[in-house]
Amino acid sequence: MKNLDINQLIAARITERQENLYRLAFYYVKNKEDALDIVQESIRKALASSSKIKDAASIDSWLYKIIVRTALDVLRKNKKLTIADDETIEYLRSGEEDHYRDLDLQRAMEGLSIKYKTVVILRFFEDLKLEEIAEVLEVNVSTIKTRLYKALQLLRINMTEQEETRKWKKN
């Protein structure tokens, strides 16, 4: 595939999925500026390594992989605690259907380790298939299934504990 053609195809995919790419970055850093930086750096990385793409059908998962890795790099580099401010909460509430519907889910998601959180975000918020998630994270599909099952168990426990705490505080 010609490099000019692939760059045009990558640019088109980025344009089509710009909101999804930003939202994925935002889930990790919970900060508008950092999320935009992650997307920008990911686009730079994608265009710089576009010659590595052999199959145009894999561009989407390749872009997600770059976003996830760049976001994880930023988190590792900053090692900072992210707290949702009022602006962030409003942003999450006013978004599309796949944004957090309530803060209980957001708090429960924050309680997950990054490997479980990533699988849940890619599966339910970005609507990727298990095979696509495995490709993005470069692990076996069975590993993705295990992580997803464990993540859902942990979410259920976290949300149940939050509900019990809320009931206890009311009484």
Salt bridges, closest charged atoms under 4 A:
GLU16 OE1 - ARG17 NH1 2.71
ASP34 OD2 - LYS80 NZ 2.87
GLU41 OE2 - ARG44 NH2 2.56
ASP60 OD1 - ARG13 NH1 3.55
ASP60 OD2 - ARG17 NH2 3.07
ASP73 OD2 - LYS45 NZ 3.99
ASP73 OD1 - ARG76 NH1 2.91
GLU96 OE1 - ARG23 NH1 3.61
GLU97 OE1 - ARG101 NH2 2.17
ASP98 OD2 - ARG23 NH2 3.24
ASP104 OD1 - ARG107 NH1 3.67
ASP104 OD2 - ARG166 NH2 2.88
GLU110 OE2 - LYS30 NZ 3.18
GLU110 OE1 - LYS117 NZ 3.55
GLU126 OE2 - ARG23 NE 3.40
ASP127 OD1 - ARG123 NH1 3.89
GLU138 OE2 - LYS65 NZ 3.18
GLU138 OE1 - ARG69 NH2 2.40
GLU163 OE1 - ARG166 NH2 2.47
